[in-house]
């Protein structure tokens, strides 16, 4: 069976689709067969990123590794069993197709709570939660006391992950490996950065996730989207020399892939 990587966060603007794209293409670049699924049926950022990549490959005749983009199938009500949820069935069929053909399946979830997202989390072997490095986004994981920054209790998202873990345990599946990725780490406001980091480390021990640095705020991520490119494609796509910022950004991708600690994967990109 494929290893399923779910990228989830119930707040928008955290870099989920960029994270999905770099994980999926990095695995493909290392020679793995990678399936991709976008269950954000409204924005479809991950799907459009991959569609842009396919068009770039066709237009420029550049050989780039390409994940296999799956689709949520349309299912008529007549095909459902009594009491069966249509979104459960759509997701199950899409995942089944991708699992048959790929070593890894990377799934991008919407930035809001949906039935599709809830079910997807229960399928995760690895859950990646990108988080902007601020207490505004920290609220996604837990409520804190503003007077001392102590955690008061888990948020609704953390409770959803807990429920997903319980479902997997009941089904006899391996526990979810949950990685919280700190995106947009800035060089400014170091005091706030340290406070967020301390709060995350404390919370990780309470509710069971690992913490890793993600991607810094860089213009290049936005510039690459129209052509479906990633930082690892720069030499193949011949889009200019690597400056120091781009070299640092490529290293962030490598560090994230190592932090995922995927089974039997030696990071060589």
Rosetta blueprint (number, residue, H / E / L):
1 X L
2 X L
3 X E
4 X E
5 X E
6 X E
7 X E
8 X L
9 X L
10 X L
11 X L
12 X L
13 X L
14 X L
15 X L
16 X H
17 X H
18 X H
19 X H
20 X H
21 X H
22 X H
23 X H
24 X H
25 X H
26 X H
27 X H
28 X H
29 X H
30 X L
31 X L
32 X L
33 X L
34 X E
35 X E
36 X E
37 X E
38 X E
39 X L
40 X L
41 X L
42 X L
43 X L
44 X L
45 X H
46 X H
47 X H
48 X H
49 X H
50 X H
51 X H
52 X H
53 X H
54 X H
55 X H
56 X H
57 X H
58 X H
59 X H
60 X H
61 X L
62 X L
63 X L
64 X L
65 X L
66 X L
67 X L
68 X E
69 X E
70 X L
71 X L
72 X L
73 X L
74 X L
75 X L
76 X L
77 X H
78 X H
79 X H
80 X L
81 X L
82 X L
83 X L
84 X L
85 X L
86 X H
87 X H
88 X H
89 X H
90 X H
91 X H
92 X H
93 X H
94 X H
95 X H
96 X H
97 X H
98 X H
99 X H
100 X H
101 X H
102 X L
103 X L
104 X E
105 X E
106 X E
107 X E
108 X E
109 X L
110 X L
111 X L
112 X L
113 X L
114 X L
115 X H
116 X H
117 X H
118 X H
119 X H
120 X H
121 X H
122 X H
123 X L
124 X L
125 X L
126 X E
127 X E
128 X E
129 X E
130 X E
131 X E
132 X E
133 X L
134 X L
135 X H
136 X H
137 X H
138 X H
139 X L
140 X L
141 X L
142 X E
143 X E
144 X E
145 X L
146 X L
147 X L
148 X L
149 X L
150 X L
151 X E
152 X E
153 X E
154 X E
155 X L
156 X H
157 X H
158 X H
159 X H
160 X H
161 X H
162 X H
163 X H
164 X H
165 X H
166 X H
167 X H
168 X H
169 X H
170 X H
171 X L
172 X L
173 X L
174 X L
175 X L
176 X L
177 X E
178 X E
179 X E
180 X E
181 X E
182 X E
183 X E
184 X L
185 X L
186 X L
187 X L
188 X L
189 X L
190 X H
191 X H
192 X H
193 X H
194 X H
195 X H
196 X H
197 X H
198 X H
199 X H
200 X H
201 X H
202 X H
203 X H
204 X H
205 X H
206 X H
207 X H
208 X L
209 X L
210 X E
211 X E
212 X E
213 X E
214 X L
215 X L
216 X L
217 X L
218 X L
219 X H
220 X H
221 X H
222 X H
223 X H
224 X H
225 X H
226 X L
227 X L
228 X L
229 X L
230 X L
231 X H
232 X H
233 X H
234 X H
235 X H
236 X H
237 X H
238 X L
239 X L
240 X L
241 X L
242 X L
243 X L
244 X H
245 X H
246 X H
247 X H
248 X H
249 X H
250 X H
251 X H
252 X H
253 X H
254 X H
255 X H
256 X H
257 X H
258 X H
259 X H
260 X H
261 X L
262 X L
263 X L
264 X L
265 X L
266 X L
267 X L
268 X L
269 X L
